[in-house]
Amino acid sequence: MEKENPKNLMEEKTFTYLALGDSYTIGEGVDEKDRYPNQTVDLLKVKGLEFEKPTIIAKTGWTTDELVKGIVHAEIEGNTYDLVTLLIGVNNQYRGRPLENYESEFRTLLQDAITYAKGNSNRVVVISIPDWGVTPFAVNRGSDQEKVAKEIDEFNASKKSIANQLGVHYIDITEEYREIGALPQMVVSDNLHPSALVYEKWAQKLEKVIFEKMAF
């Protein structure tokens, strides 16, 4: 009797994905299929990694503490996932909350994310905060773009440091976003949130990390 190829067995497995965040994760203003978690899953399928539809816990406007409450409300306590992503913080900055408060709450969220990833930090990805100050929305309302950029950089430096300390992957989407975020085709009708084209770029970066650096 011919033995099953272990690789084939692995390829037949369907993996799970938990995406935690805010408007950028839920994809404010775009179709469900165009959210970056959903586009990532589609890209991975082409590479032979089959994922279930992502479980997304995110809402437009959420800060770190609101995401914590959202996770509790979702009642996923005790659940585990093969992949977890975390993108949160823009609303902390937007509302003028202290960096120190963000650091504390983000660290707790990331520790929880690792727990949801079966304790495997290699299966967790942190994504940097995009700079909303470059968008037409920010320009039209007269936002201090330099101040926004400086604070976004501070928040991202902090979250990257925490990500490194906890041994998870970190993806920088901010610098590229600053180059494209003001283009008409890169925003939805509110002139603030990214279009599907932006999320496609994020999905490509995420897919690369997952496929090249994680042992699926």
C-alpha positions, 0 to 999 in steps of 0.5 A: 500500500502506497504511503501518503505524502506528508507534504500532500497531507499538509497542503490539504489542511485548511488554515484559520486566520484572525485579523484584529484592528480598526477601519483599515482591517474591516475595510471601511468603504470597500467590498468584503472581498477587497479587505486586506485579510481577504485579499491575502487569503486569495493570494495564499490560495494561489500558492497552495495554502488554503485558508478559511474566510478570515475571522475579522474583529475590527470596527471603524474608529476603534482605539486599542481599548475598544479593540480589547472590548471588541475581542471580549464581545466576540467571545473567542476566548479559548479559540486558537488560529493558525495566523493572527494579524494586528493593526491598531493605533491610528485612532489613539493618535487621532484622538490625542491619546498619550503614547505611553497609554498606547504602548501599554495597551498595544503590548497587552493586545499583542500578547493576547494575539500570540495566545490566539496563535497557539502561543507561536509568535512566528504566526503573528504579524503586526502591521504599521499604522498608515499616515492619514495626514497625506489623504485629501480628507486631512488636507481639506480639513487643514490638518497639521500634516507634519504633526500627524506624521511625527506622531504616527512615526512615534507610534510606529516606532513604539509598536515595532519595538514591542513587536521585536521584543515579543518576536513577531513579524512586523510589516511597514506599509507607512512609507509607501502609503505616504507616496500613494495615499493622496492619489484619487484612485487610492482612497474611497469616497470619504477621501480618507480610507484606502481603496482596494488598490492600497489593500492589495499592496498590503496583502502582497506584503503580508502574503510574502511574509506568511509564505516565506517566513512561516512554517505552514 
